Amino acid sequence: MKSWIQAFRLKTLPLAVSGIALGAALAGMHGKFSSIVFLLVSFTAVSLQILSNLANDYGDFIKGTDKAANRTDRALTSGSIAPQQMKTALMVNGLVALVLGLLLLYIYLPNLQSFGIFLALGILGILAALGYTLGKRAFGYSGLGDVVVFIFFGPVAVCGTFYLMAGILMPQIWLAAMGMGLLSAAVLNVNNMRDTETDNLSGKLTLALRMGKRLSLMYHKALVLLGFIFVFASFLSEGGSLQIRPNLTEPMLLLLVYAPVILLLTRHTNRVSELNNQIAPTTPEARVPWNAELKNLSLTILLLVTMYALTVWLFVG
């Protein structure tokens, strides 16, 4: 069981629910929050994230990437889980995600057209989870991982959750979705910055590897800064437009509420800058500080969304 828990990579799950929680908070801002929808969408998102984590383990194993990188912390490379067991787990988890998604859509979508669109998105989500490292054209090996993460953790998660609760979409929702997508891409970028040396040896051409140390660090700081600004601006804007709401009391209070988040994000980017100046890690032990920043950034994003939900509850009702 310990090996499976490790393969599930629980530290990635906060990010999986952050976009869902942001969409739910926006729905609450418009009086449309649904706890049942939130739980079902969260379970589906967590299932898809675990599916993606297992698929990454399997894909990097069969391509020899983890062996070249000496990734003894991975389940298949270490031998703690057999390849056939992992394939079975992938099929079971994919089926669970599909059933949860179909149940959600059957109960809450009002018409056949909406059902078809969301069903297509769900299938694409499963294919994206599997396609990051699996297959001859795995997008994680060609620098497209950032784009896919941006789309599915941003617009799909945030806008999809809001639409399931409210039945409509507004410019304000897209603003928040863009911010969440950028922050989610930042998490992936930390992972890829950490692995540039070993990815180069195995031919895994991530965007961080293509850009090099200096540009990937600049890119990371831009993702974090713009992501936060977009999410912050979504609270300040009117629901039906991107105009700032006239009451200046709420923005000032919101800045005070978000002060710890801003400090955490600043500390994170400074720490990543320090790590980026060091020799790229090639052993599990050397990856520990990078892994800590991955976890810290994921939890900070979840904290950002939690603060968003609290301000909605306090200021909007």
C-alpha positions in Angstrom: 0.0 0.0 0.0 2.9 2.4 0.8 4.2 2.0 -2.8 0.8 2.8 -4.2 0.4 5.9 -2.1 3.8 7.1 -3.2 2.8 6.4 -6.9 -0.4 8.4 -6.4 1.8 11.4 -5.5 -0.6 12.9 -3.0 1.4 16.2 -3.0 -0.1 16.9 -6.5 -3.7 16.6 -5.4 -4.1 20.1 -3.8 -3.5 21.6 -7.3 -6.1 19.2 -8.8 -8.9 20.6 -6.5 -7.7 24.3 -6.6 -9.3 25.0 -9.9 -12.5 23.3 -8.9 -12.6 25.3 -5.6 -12.0 28.6 -7.5 -14.9 27.9 -9.9 -17.1 27.0 -6.9 -16.1 30.2 -5.1 -17.0 32.2 -8.1 -20.4 30.4 -8.2 -20.8 31.3 -4.6 -20.2 34.9 -5.4 -23.3 34.7 -7.7 -25.4 32.7 -5.2 -25.1 29.5 -7.2 -22.8 27.3 -5.1 -23.7 23.6 -4.9 -21.9 21.3 -2.4 -22.9 18.1 -4.3 -21.5 19.4 -7.6 -18.3 20.5 -5.8 -17.8 17.1 -4.2 -18.5 15.2 -7.5 -16.3 17.4 -9.6 -13.5 17.3 -7.0 -13.6 13.4 -6.8 -13.5 13.3 -10.6 -10.5 15.8 -10.7 -8.6 13.8 -8.1 -9.2 10.6 -10.0 -7.9 12.2 -13.2 -4.8 13.5 -11.4 -4.0 10.1 -9.9 -4.5 8.6 -13.4 -2.1 11.1 -14.8 0.5 10.4 -12.0 0.3 6.7 -12.6 0.5 7.2 -16.4 3.6 9.4 -16.0 5.2 6.7 -13.9 4.5 4.0 -16.5 5.3 6.2 -19.5 8.7 7.3 -18.2 9.4 3.8 -17.2 8.8 2.2 -20.6 10.7 5.0 -22.3 13.7 4.5 -20.0 13.6 8.1 -18.8 13.4 7.2 -15.1 16.3 4.7 -15.5 18.5 7.2 -17.2 17.6 9.7 -14.4 18.3 7.2 -11.6 14.7 7.7 -10.4 14.7 5.1 -7.7 11.9 7.1 -6.0 9.5 6.0 -8.8 7.4 2.9 -8.3 8.2 1.0 -11.5 11.9 1.9 -11.6 12.4 0.9 -8.0 10.5 -2.4 -8.6 8.0 -1.8 -5.8 5.2 -2.1 -8.4 5.1 -4.4 -11.4 4.4 -3.0 -14.9 1.3 -5.2 -15.3 0.0 -4.1 -11.9 0.4 -0.5 -13.1 -1.5 -1.1 -16.3 -4.4 -2.6 -14.3 -4.4 0.4 -12.0 -4.5 2.7 -15.0 -7.5 0.9 -16.5 -9.4 0.9 -13.1 -8.6 4.5 -12.4 -9.6 5.6 -15.9 -12.9 3.7 -15.5 -13.6 5.4 -12.1 -12.9 8.8 -13.5 -15.3 8.1 -16.4 -18.1 6.8 -14.2 -17.8 9.8 -11.8 -17.9 12.2 -14.7 -20.9 10.5 -16.4 -22.8 10.5 -13.1 -22.1 14.2 -12.6 -23.1 15.1 -16.2 -26.3 13.0 -16.1 -27.5 14.6 -12.9 -26.6 18.3 -13.5 -26.5 19.1 -17.2 -29.9 20.4 -18.5 -29.7 19.5 -22.2 -28.1 17.1 -24.6 -25.9 19.7 -26.2 -24.2 20.6 -22.9 -23.9 16.9 -22.1 -22.1 16.2 -25.3 -19.7 19.1 -24.9 -18.8 18.1 -21.3 -18.5 14.4 -22.2 -16.1 15.4 -25.0 -14.1 17.4 -22.5 -14.1 14.5 -20.0 -12.8 12.1 -22.6 -10.1 14.6 -23.6 -9.2 15.0 -20.0 -8.6 11.2 -19.7 -6.6 11.2 -22.9 -4.6 14.1 -21.7 -3.9 12.4 -18.4 -2.6 9.4 -20.3 -0.9 11.2 -23.2 1.6 13.3 -21.1 4.2 10.5 -21.2 2.4 7.6 -23.0 2.6 7.0 -26.8 5.0 7.9 -29.5 3.8 11.6 -29.5 3.6 12.1 -25.8 3.2 15.9 -25.4 5.3 15.9 -22.2 8.2 15.0 -24.4 7.7 17.7 -26.9 7.3 20.8 -24.8 3.5 20.9 -24.9 2.8 19.9 -21.3 2.6 23.6 -20.2 -0.2 24.2 -22.7 -2.2 21.2 -21.7 -1.9 21.9 -18.0 -2.9 25.5 -18.6 -6.1 24.4 -20.5 -7.3 21.6 -18.2 -6.3 23.1 -14.8 -7.4 26.6 -15.8 -10.4 27.1 -18.2 -11.7 23.5 -18.1 -11.6 23.2 -14.3 -12.7 26.7 -13.3 -15.2 27.5 -16.1 -16.5 23.9 -16.1 -17.2 23.9 -12.4 -18.9 27.3 -12.6 -21.1 26.3 -15.5 -22.2 23.2 -13.8 -23.3 25.2 -10.9 -24.6 28.4 -12.5 -25.5 27.3 -16.1 -23.8 30.4 -17.6 -20.3 31.9 -18.1 -19.1 35.5 -17.7 -15.9 37.4 -18.5 -15.0 37.4 -14.8 -14.9 33.6 -14.8 -12.5 33.5 -17.7 -10.2 35.9 -16.0 -10.0 33.7 -12.9 -9.5 30.6 -15.2 -6.6 32.2 -17.0 -5.0 33.0 -13.6 -5.4 29.4 -12.4 -4.0 28.0 -15.6 -0.9 30.2 -15.4 -0.3 29.2 -11.7 -0.8 25.5 -12.6 1.7 25.8 -15.5 4.1 27.3 -12.9 3.9 24.1 -10.8 4.8 22.0 -13.9 7.6 24.4 -14.8 9.3 23.9 -11.3 9.1 20.1 -12.0 10.7 20.6 -15.4 13.3 23.0 -14.2 14.4 20.4 -11.7 14.7 17.7 -14.3 16.4 19.6 -17.1 19.7 17.6 -16.8 18.1 14.2 -16.7 15.4 15.1 -19.3 18.2 16.2 -21.7 19.9 12.8 -21.4 16.6 10.9 -22.1 15.4 13.2 -24.9 12.4 14.6 -23.0 12.3 18.1 -24.6 10.2 20.0 -22.0 9.7 23.8 -22.4 12.1 24.4 -19.5 14.8 22.4 -21.3 14.2 24.2 -24.6 14.4 27.7 -22.9 17.4 27.1 -20.7 18.0 28.1 -17.1 17.8 31.9 -17.5 14.6 32.1 -19.7 12.8 29.3 -17.8 13.3 31.2 -14.6 12.0 34.4 -16.1 9.1 32.4 -17.5 8.4 31.0 -14.1 8.3 34.3 -12.4 6.0 35.7 -15.1 3.6 32.7 -14.6 3.4 33.2 -10.9 3.0 37.0 -11.0 0.5 37.1 -13.8 -1.4 34.1 -12.4 -1.9 35.9 -9.1 -2.9 39.2 -10.7 -5.5 37.5 -12.9 -7.1 35.6 -9.9 -7.0 38.8 -7.8 -8.5 40.9 -10.6 -11.4 38.4 -11.0 -12.6 39.2 -7.5 -12.4 42.9 -8.1 -14.3 42.9 -11.4 -18.0 43.0 -12.0 -19.5 39.6 -13.0 -20.8 40.7 -16.4 -17.8 42.7 -17.4 -14.1 43.3 -16.6 -14.8 46.7 -15.0 -13.5 47.2 -11.4 -16.3 47.3 -8.8 -16.7 50.8 -7.4 -16.3 49.9 -3.7 -12.7 50.5 -2.7 -13.1 49.0 0.8 -13.1 45.4 -0.5 -9.9 45.7 -2.6 -8.0 47.1 0.4 -9.3 44.4 2.8 -8.6 41.8 0.1 -4.9 42.9 -0.1 -4.6 42.5 3.7 -6.1 39.0 3.5 -3.8 38.0 0.6 -0.7 39.4 2.3 0.5 36.0 3.5 -0.1 34.5 0.1 2.0 37.3 -1.6 4.8 36.7 0.9 4.7 32.9 0.3 4.8 33.4 -3.5 7.7 35.9 -3.2 9.6 33.5 -1.0 8.9 30.7 -3.5 10.2 32.6 -6.5 13.3 33.6 -4.6 14.0 30.0 -3.5 13.5 28.7 -7.1 16.0 31.4 -8.2 18.6 30.1 -5.7 18.0 26.4 -6.7 18.2 27.4 -10.4 21.7 28.8 -9.8 22.9 25.5 -8.5 23.9 22.4 -10.4 20.9 20.5 -11.8 20.0 17.6 -9.4 20.6 14.1 -10.7 19.9 12.0 -7.6 16.7 11.6 -5.5 18.5 13.2 -2.5 19.4 16.3 -4.6 15.8 16.7 -5.8 14.5 17.1 -2.2 14.6 20.9 -2.1 13.0 21.1 -5.5 10.3 18.8 -4.4 9.7 20.9 -1.3 9.1 23.9 -3.6 6.7 21.9 -5.7 4.7 21.1 -2.6 4.9 24.6 -1.2 3.7 26.2 -4.5 0.8 23.7 -4.8 -0.3 24.4 -1.2 0.1 28.2 -1.7 -2.2 28.1 -4.7 -4.7 26.2 -2.6 -4.3 28.8 0.1 -4.9 31.5 -2.5 -8.2 29.9 -3.5 -9.2 29.4 0.1 -8.7 33.1 0.8 -10.7 33.8 -2.3 -13.6 31.7 -1.0 -13.4 33.4 2.4 -13.5 36.9 0.9 -16.5 35.9 -1.2 -18.2 34.7 2.0 -17.2 37.7 4.0 -17.7 40.5 1.5 -20.3 39.2 -0.9 -22.3 36.8 1.2 
